[in-house]
Amino acid sequence: MRPPNLQRLFLTGLLTLLPIWLTWVVVKFVFVLLSDISRPLIGPMLQNLALAQPHALGWLNDAWVQTALALVATVAVILLSGVLARRVVGQTLLRWFESLIRRIPLASTIYGSARQLLDILQTKPDGTQRVVLVDFPHTEMKSIGFVTKVMREEGSGRELAAVYVPTTPNPTSGYLEIVPVEKITPTDWSVDQAMSFIISGGAVSPATIPFSVPAAKPAAAPDKDAHA
């Protein structure tokens, strides 16, 4: 047998480690994001406990312990919020919080926009598929996008779609494109399928995907008998 080619070995190793690296990047991003939310509250509390009883609780000063407990605390708060949101008490508190946010100029704009975007992604649009493909960054390439609103061009009345194009593997950042409706490629994907596709860098996807813009339907021919 011939000795293995170095280039082939390198590519094999790269393809083996790439999914592991991608998983690590996404998990690390989520882990750090969630732990950083509770760290300002959990960190000082654990340090005080460790100083009060250094022999028994000194291990609470370890960075990994504080990160892990901060993550657990954040996840617990998220789960508790989900439980409360399904209860009358939680819905009342949410309405009170939203009314308070509306009184703060900048916060009301940010919260209202984020709330509308999340509500839009959780519901099906009227007349236009939510998950689409758009020509981005040029006409020979496609990107996954989410239709957030359909508008009309001033003067001509042509339909335009506001499409949010997320980036990989972090879909919380992206681009906002205004695209003519006739130039977008609709898909039958759900939002969950599209998010899996984006986060995995295209590794998790259906076997087939539409690419070309559907041909415009020909106008119906006038009925000759109607004019006879």
Secondary structure, DSSP 8 states (H G I E B T S, - for coil): -----HHHHHHHHHHHHHHHHHHHHHHHHHHHHHHHHHHHHHHHHHHHHHHHSHHHHGGGGSHHHHHHHHHHHHHHHHHHHHHHHTSHHHHHHHHHHHHHHTTSHHHHHHHHHHHHHHHHHTS--SSS-SEEEEE-SSTT-EEEEEEEEEEE-TTT--EEEEEEEE-SS-TTSEEEEEEEGGGSEE----HHHHHHHHHTTTSS--S----S-----------HHHH-
